[in-house]
């Protein structure tokens, strides 16, 4: 009897292990961040109608708009995933020029929408479109395409670096007019990172990096309110600073302090009750820290680390398959998500001066959520084409 059973097992046809067509773990991590962001946006904004500024709003106002943004992001992501990377490469210059045109349109009085002295939005009635968010995606695609097209002359300043630097400088001028120094910083990091990965001359790269550092320091020093914000960041607990430029920072730090290890419980935040401004947007991590504690913050950090790590792994794999554009595109998305996440978390934790940047996939903001979902979909498309090639198919 035992021998018969053994023979049947040996004679069974081997079952082929079915490999997924895309990185399912990456997709589930993104879904988890979107879901956690939805919960935290509702928790951080539910009390806002108690303020005179939002007196006409329902408690679910920001929740419903965030649900709409996520829905649009999922649709946009599906469309982006359906486009082959060859199409993305072909439309790269048009995408960059079109987004550049939107940055110009947003500065036109009567068309661009201003909030708190900044003119960064175009009103579409059902949502506000922020062109600077779309420029991050356009910068990734365009820089990857430019690096591939100019790969043979990347070591030369005039042909390999200057054209892209000029394009990014134009973007910077428009963003500084809005003003949006944070978005400009992220876009510069994207372009410089892709150029470095694409084989730019080390000496030229180092020189330009130094020049950009000097430029950013000059912009901050020549702007009185930016300079005051830096000084307030250096001494946030001074009474004048705590009630002025460092008000958000001090209340963010108080929120983290109250959260301790496991938090005060979901919905139990005190700082979101009109103490911490923009708690549902730029300072969503502070609410996570207060309500879910160190454990919740560590989970969010780990999830973002996984996304960045997978982006670089997918990019490395694409370059190994001699798909340089796809590889640089994937790594560019990793640089973008990593830099913006680091800046947002650094601001919330008091490591960096206060800057208006959202936490990707989590913060309230239609344009940010939409573009982040599209970027992740492009990353999944790179992985999808990698797997298809490794199976012997065509990308």
N, C-alpha and C positions, 0 to 999 in steps of 0.2 A: 504493500500500500504506500509506504513512504517513498519507494523508488519510483512508483507511478506518478506520484505528486511531483517529485523532483524533475522527472522527465517532462511533465506538462509545463512546468515553469521554464525549463530550458528551451522548450520548443515554442514558447510564446513569442510573437513578433515584438521587437523592441518599439517602445513608444517614443516618438519624437517630442522633445521638449519645445513647446511653442513659445518663442520669444516675442515679447510685445513690440509693437511697431514704433513706440516712442517711450520716452522716459516717464513712466507712470509715477515713480516716487517724486520727481520734480513737480509733476502736475498736482499731486495730492498735497505737497507742501504749500504750493501757491493757493490751492483751495482752502487750506487750513488758515493761512494768513488772511485771505479775503473774509472768511467766516469770523475769525477773531476780530478783525478790523470792524466788521459790521456790528458785532456785539459792543465793542468799546466805543464806537462812534455814537451808538444809541445811549450808552451809559453816560458818555461825556456831554451829550447835548440835550438830554431829557429835561434838565432843569433850566435851560436857556430861556424858555418863554416867561419865566418869572421876572426876567429883566425887562425894563421899559423898551430897550432896543429891539427885543424880539417878542414883544407883548402880543402881536397879532399872529404869531406862529403857533402851530399845534406842537405838543410834545414829540410827536413822531415826524415832524417836518424834515429834519436832517436825516433821520433814518430812511424815510421813503425816497428822498433824493439820492441817498447813498446806494440804496437798492437799485434805483434806476441807473446810476453810474456803473455799478457792477454788471447789470444786465447788458448795458451798452458795451462794456469792456469784454464780456464773454462773446457777444456778437462780433465785435471788432477783432477779437482774438481768433475766432473761427475763420473769418475772412482772411486774416493775415497768414494763418497756418495753411490755408488752401493755395496760397500763392507760392510757386516754386522760387527758390533763391535766385535763379537766373532772372526772374522778373524783378525782384528787389534790386538786383545789381543794375538792371537796365534803367530803372526809373530813379536811381539814386540822385543824379543831378537835378531832375525835375522835382523830386521830393524836397530837396534842399532849397531850391529856388522858390518853390511854392510856399514853404514855411517861412522863408525870409520875407516874402511879400506880406504874409500875415503879420509878421513883426513890425512891418512898416505901417500896415493898415491900423493896427491897434493904437498907434500914436496919433492918429488923425482925430482932432476934436470932434465930438458928436458921434463918432463911430466906436472908438475905444472906450471901455468902461473903467472909470477910476474908483478906487476904494482906498481910503486912508492915505491919500496922496500919491498912490501908485496907479499907473495906467497899464494894466496887464491883460485885460479880458475883452473878449468880444461877446456881446449878448446875443444868444440864440433863443431867448425867451424861456425855453424849457431847461436851459443850462447855460453857464458861462464858459466859453471856450478860452483856454489860456495857451496862446501860440508858443510860449517859451517851453512848455512841456513837450509839445510836438517837435520842437527843434532838437531836443535831446535825442529822440529817435532818428530824426533826419541826420543829425551829426554822426551818429553811429554808422548808419548805412552809407553816408557820403564819404566819411573818412576811410571805411573799409574798402569801398570801391576805388577811391583815389589812390590808396596805398597799393592796391593790386595793379592799377593801370600804370603807376609810376614806379613800380618795383625796381626797375633797372637803374633808375636815377635817384633813388631815395637817399643816397649818400651825398648828393649835390644840393647845396642850399637853394640856388635859384630855381631849379626845376623840381626838386624833391620835397622841399619844405615850404618855400615862400608862397606858392599858390594856395595851399590849404591854410597857412597862417593868415593870409589876406582875407580868405573867406570867413574864418573864425573871428578875425578882428572886426569885420563888418557886423557879424552877429553880436559881438561884444558891445559895439557902439550903440546898437539898437536896444540891447538889454539894459545898458546903463542909463538910457533915456527913460526907461519905464518907471523907476529903476528896478532891476532884479539882478543884483550882484551874485546871489546864490546860484541861480540858474546858469549864469555866465561861468562861474567857477566849475560847476559840474561839466558843462560842455567843453571847457578848456581841458579838463582832466580826461574826458573821453577822447578828444582829438589827439592829445599828447600821448596817451596810453596806447592808442592804436598805431600811431606813428612809431613809437618805440618798439612795439611788438612786430611791426612791419619791417624793421631793419633800418630805421633812420640813423644817420651818422651820430655816434655817441658824443663827440665834441660839440656838434651843432645843437644836439638835443639838450645837453647840459647848459649851454650858453642861453638858449631860448628859455629854459626852465628858470634860470636866474633872472632873465629879463621879465618874465611873467610875474615872478615873485615880487620884483621891484615895482612893476606896474600895479599889482593889487595893493601893495603897501601905500603907493602914492594915491591911488583912488580913495583908500580909507582915510589917509591923512588929510587930503584936500577936501573931504566932506565932513563938516563939523558934527553932524548928527551920527555919522558912522564912527568918528573919533570918540565921541562921548560914549557910544555904546561899548567900544573897546575898553575905555577906562572904567566903565561901570562893571564890565565883565571881570576885570582884574581885582575889583574890590566890591563884590555884590552886596555885602552885608553892611556897608556904610549906609547910614540912615537916609541920606539924600539919594543914593543909588537904589536902595531897596524900594523906595517910593517912586522912583523915576525909571531910568533906562534899564535897571536890573530887576524890575518888578516881576516880569515873567520868569526870569531865571531863579530868583529866590523862592517863588511859590512852586516852581517845578522841583527844586531841591527839597522843599518841605514835603511835597507829595511823595517823593522817593523815601524820605526819612520815615514818614508815617507808615509806608507799606511794609517796612522791615523784611522779614524772610518770606512770609506767606500772604501778606497783604491784609487789608481790612475787610475784604470780601467784595464780590462783584456788586456794583451799585452803591457801595459804601463810601465812595470818595467824598471828601469835604472840599478839596481844592477846586473841583469842577463846579462848585456852587458859587460861581461868579468871582472867585479869587484868582484863578489861573485863566488868563485870556487865551482864546484860541485853543482850548483844551481838546476840541474834537478835530483839529487840523494839525498844526505844527507840533503840538505838545501832547499828542495822543499817547506817547510812550510814558509820560509822567502819570497819566491816569492808570495805565497798565501797571506801573510800578506801585502806585498807591493801593489799587484794588487787588492785584494779584501778587504783589511783592517781588522779591528778588527772583523767585522761581518763575514767575510769569515773564519777567524781563529776560531772564536767561533763555527761556524757551523761544522767545521772539528772536533773540540774537542768534541762537542755534539754527533756526529756520532760515534766516537770511544768509547765514554762513553757508548753509547747504546749497542755496540757490547760486551764490557766487562761485562756490567750488564746482558745482555741476556745469556752470557756464564755461569755466576755464577748461574743464575736462572735455566737454563737448567740442570746444574750439580746438583743443590739442588734437583730438581724434580727427576732426575735419582736415586740419593741416597735414596730419599723417596720411590722409587719403588724397593729398594734393588738391584740396579744395580751400585755397587760401582765403578767398573772399568770405566763404562760410565760416572759416575758423576765426578770422578777425571780427566778423559780425558777432559771433557768439561771445568772444572775449570782450568785445566792446559793450555788449549788454551786461556782462559781469562787472566790468569797470563802472558802468553807470549805476547799477543797483548797489554795488558795494560802496562807492563814493557817496552817493546821496544818503544811503542808510547810515553810514559812518558820521556824516555831517549832522543829520537830524538827531541821532542818538547822542552825539557829542554835545550838541546844543542843549538837549534835555538834561544831560548829566553835568553840565557846567564845564565840560572839557574844552568846548569851543565857544566863541562869542555868538550871541543870539543872531540867527539868520532864518529867514522865512523859507524853509524847505520842508516839504511833506515827507512822511515816512511812506515809501512805495508800498502799494497794495493795501495799506491799512488806514492812512489818514483820510479824512473827509476831503473831497475835491474831485469833481467829475473828470476833468482833464487828466489829472494825475492817475486816477484809477484806470481810465480808458487806455492811456498810453502805456502804462505799466503792463496791462494785460496783453496789449499788442506786442510789446517787447518780449514777454515770456512766450507768446505764441511763435514768434520768429525763432526764438531759441529752440523751442520744441521742433520746429520745422527743420532746423539744422540737424538736430539729433535724428529725426525721422529719415532724412536723406542719407545721413551717415549709415544708419542701420540697413537701409535699402541697398546701398552700394556694397556693404560687407556681405550681403546675401547674394551678391552677383547680379542685382538688378541695376536699373538706371535711376539716377537722382531726379 
